Amino acid sequence: MKKNIGLLIVVLLVVAMVGTYVKQQIDEERAIDKSALGKDMEERNIGLKDGDTPPDFTLTSLDGKDVTLSKLRGKKVVLNFWATWCPPCKAEMPHMQNFYDQFAEEKNVEIIAVNLTAEERDVTADAKVDTVMTFRDSFELTFPILLDPDNLTGSDYQIITIPTTYFINSNGYIQHAVKGPMDMDMLTGYVDALD
């Protein structure tokens, strides 16, 4: 009996330590390994190119609002495609939120994060949306998160790898395309280079 109680205490301590470690990993803003940072897709000849007019779309946000890309003309747009299960996406989200908090208004930029909802690993559409909401809440994201339930927008943008981010200038043209995660310095550099 005493042996079982001792074993139970050890198991509970291990579970508590693992749980604490996982929570710390989720909560802290992880530095992104510079070798894993996104690359300009122009170098790879993949997807839409600099100077292209991005395909227009209207998608619904987690807050139930319809967002149309062309209605953002006049603002700089960071258009990010991602999924909740993607480790590089998880790594870059805190950087995107910090950038949004610090510079969105000052630099006249909007971050639009398009979740490739069809690619989420849950079985039902409702469960997929719940997963995205949980992700948003756990990372305390305040920029618009749009849902692409049929992956039509992802297909229009030729998304092969996530995260993929398009930097759209205030005239409505793609100025940069980046495949892979970005940190605050990259976001700032690409946005500052936008017309």
C-alpha positions as CSV (number, residue, x, y, z in Angstrom):
1,M,0.0,0.0,0.0
2,K,2.8,2.4,1.0
3,K,4.6,1.4,-2.2
4,N,1.6,2.3,-4.3
5,I,1.2,5.7,-2.6
6,G,4.9,6.5,-3.2
7,L,4.6,5.5,-6.8
8,L,1.5,7.6,-7.2
9,I,3.3,10.6,-5.7
10,V,6.2,10.2,-8.1
11,V,3.9,9.9,-11.1
12,L,2.0,13.1,-10.0
13,L,5.3,15.0,-9.6
14,V,6.4,14.0,-13.1
15,V,3.1,15.0,-14.6
16,A,3.2,18.3,-12.8
17,M,6.8,19.0,-14.0
18,V,6.0,18.1,-17.6
19,G,2.8,20.2,-17.5
20,T,4.7,23.2,-16.2
21,Y,7.4,22.8,-18.8
22,V,4.8,22.6,-21.7
23,K,3.0,25.7,-20.4
24,Q,6.3,27.6,-20.2
25,Q,7.1,26.7,-23.8
26,I,3.7,27.9,-25.0
27,D,3.8,31.1,-22.9
28,E,7.2,32.3,-23.7
29,E,8.1,34.1,-27.0
30,R,10.5,31.8,-28.5
31,A,13.4,33.1,-30.5
32,I,13.4,31.8,-34.0
33,D,16.6,30.1,-35.2
34,K,18.0,32.5,-37.8
35,S,18.7,29.6,-40.1
36,A,15.0,28.6,-40.0
37,L,13.8,32.1,-40.9
38,G,11.7,32.6,-44.0
39,K,13.2,33.1,-47.4
40,D,12.2,35.5,-50.1
41,M,10.2,33.3,-52.5
42,E,11.4,35.3,-55.5
43,E,14.6,33.4,-55.1
44,R,12.8,30.1,-55.4
45,N,10.4,31.0,-58.2
46,I,7.4,29.7,-56.2
47,G,3.9,31.1,-56.0
48,L,2.9,34.6,-56.7
49,K,5.7,37.1,-57.5
50,D,6.7,40.6,-56.5
51,G,4.6,43.0,-58.6
52,D,1.6,40.6,-59.0
53,T,-1.8,41.8,-58.0
54,P,-2.9,39.4,-55.3
55,P,-6.2,37.5,-55.8
56,D,-9.0,39.3,-54.1
57,F,-11.0,37.4,-51.5
58,T,-13.7,37.9,-48.8
59,L,-13.3,35.6,-45.8
60,T,-15.0,35.6,-42.4
61,S,-13.0,36.3,-39.3
62,L,-13.2,34.5,-36.0
63,D,-15.2,37.5,-34.8
64,G,-17.8,36.9,-37.6
65,K,-16.8,39.9,-39.7
66,D,-16.3,39.7,-43.4
67,V,-12.9,41.0,-44.6
68,T,-12.2,41.8,-48.2
69,L,-8.6,42.2,-49.2
70,S,-9.3,44.9,-51.9
71,K,-11.0,47.1,-49.3
72,L,-7.7,47.4,-47.5
73,R,-6.1,49.2,-50.4
74,G,-4.4,52.3,-49.1
75,K,-2.9,50.4,-46.2
76,K,0.1,48.1,-46.2
77,V,-1.0,44.5,-45.6
78,V,0.9,41.6,-44.1
79,L,-1.0,38.5,-45.4
80,N,0.0,35.4,-43.5
81,F,-1.2,31.8,-44.2
82,W,-0.9,29.4,-41.3
83,A,-2.3,26.5,-39.4
84,T,-2.5,25.7,-35.6
85,W,-0.5,22.5,-35.8
86,C,2.5,24.1,-37.6
87,P,5.5,24.6,-35.3
88,P,7.0,27.5,-37.3
89,C,3.6,29.2,-37.3
90,K,3.5,28.9,-33.6
91,A,7.0,30.3,-33.3
92,E,6.2,33.4,-35.4
93,M,2.8,34.4,-33.9
94,P,4.2,36.1,-30.8
95,H,6.5,38.2,-33.1
96,M,3.5,39.1,-35.3
97,Q,1.5,40.1,-32.3
98,N,4.3,42.3,-30.9
99,F,4.8,43.9,-34.3
100,Y,1.0,44.6,-34.5
101,D,0.9,46.1,-31.0
102,Q,3.9,48.3,-31.6
103,F,3.6,49.4,-35.2
104,A,0.3,48.7,-36.9
105,E,-1.1,52.2,-36.4
106,E,2.2,54.0,-36.8
107,K,3.2,52.3,-40.0
108,N,-0.4,52.1,-41.4
109,V,-0.2,48.3,-41.7
110,E,-2.8,45.6,-41.2
111,I,-1.9,42.0,-40.4
112,I,-4.3,39.5,-41.8
113,A,-3.7,35.9,-40.7
114,V,-5.6,33.4,-42.9
115,N,-6.0,30.1,-41.2
116,L,-6.0,27.2,-43.7
117,T,-9.0,25.8,-41.9
118,A,-9.4,22.9,-44.3
119,E,-5.9,21.7,-43.3
120,E,-6.7,21.6,-39.5
121,R,-6.6,18.1,-38.2
122,D,-10.0,18.0,-36.5
123,V,-12.8,16.0,-38.0
124,T,-15.7,18.5,-38.0
125,A,-15.9,22.0,-39.2
126,D,-17.0,23.2,-35.8
127,A,-14.1,21.5,-34.1
128,K,-11.7,23.1,-36.5
129,V,-13.0,26.6,-35.7
130,D,-12.8,25.8,-32.0
131,T,-9.2,24.8,-32.4
132,V,-8.4,28.1,-34.2
133,M,-10.2,30.0,-31.4
134,T,-8.3,28.2,-28.7
135,F,-5.0,29.0,-30.5
136,R,-5.9,32.6,-30.9
137,D,-6.8,32.9,-27.2
138,S,-3.7,31.0,-26.0
139,F,-1.4,33.3,-27.9
140,E,-3.6,36.4,-27.1
141,L,-3.8,37.4,-30.8
142,T,-5.7,40.6,-31.5
143,F,-5.1,41.0,-35.3
144,P,-7.8,39.6,-37.6
145,I,-7.8,35.8,-38.0
146,L,-9.7,34.8,-41.2
147,L,-11.0,31.3,-41.9
148,D,-10.4,29.6,-45.2
149,P,-12.7,26.5,-44.7
150,D,-12.4,25.1,-48.2
151,N,-8.8,26.2,-48.9
152,L,-9.9,28.2,-51.9
153,T,-7.9,31.2,-50.9
154,G,-4.9,29.1,-50.0
155,S,-5.1,27.6,-53.5
156,D,-5.4,31.0,-55.2
157,Y,-2.3,32.1,-53.4
158,Q,-0.5,28.8,-54.3
159,I,0.3,28.0,-50.7
160,I,2.5,24.9,-50.6
161,T,4.4,25.6,-47.3
162,I,3.3,27.3,-44.2
163,P,3.8,29.8,-42.9
164,T,3.8,31.8,-46.1
165,T,3.5,35.6,-45.9
166,Y,2.8,38.1,-48.7
167,F,3.7,41.8,-48.1
168,I,1.2,43.9,-50.1
169,N,2.0,47.6,-50.6
170,S,-0.6,50.4,-50.2
171,N,-1.3,50.3,-54.0
172,G,-2.5,46.7,-53.7
173,Y,0.5,44.9,-55.2
174,I,2.6,42.1,-53.8
175,Q,6.0,43.6,-52.9
176,H,7.6,40.6,-51.1
177,A,6.6,36.9,-50.5
178,V,8.2,35.0,-47.7
179,K,8.1,31.2,-47.1
180,G,8.8,30.2,-43.5
181,P,8.7,31.9,-40.1
182,M,9.7,35.5,-39.4
183,D,10.9,37.3,-36.4
184,M,10.3,40.9,-35.4
185,D,13.3,42.2,-37.3
186,M,12.2,40.6,-40.6
187,L,8.6,41.8,-40.2
188,T,9.9,45.4,-39.5
189,G,12.3,45.3,-42.5
190,Y,9.8,44.0,-45.0
191,V,7.1,46.4,-43.8
192,D,9.5,49.4,-43.9
193,A,10.4,48.5,-47.5
194,L,6.8,48.6,-48.6
195,D,5.7,51.6,-50.8
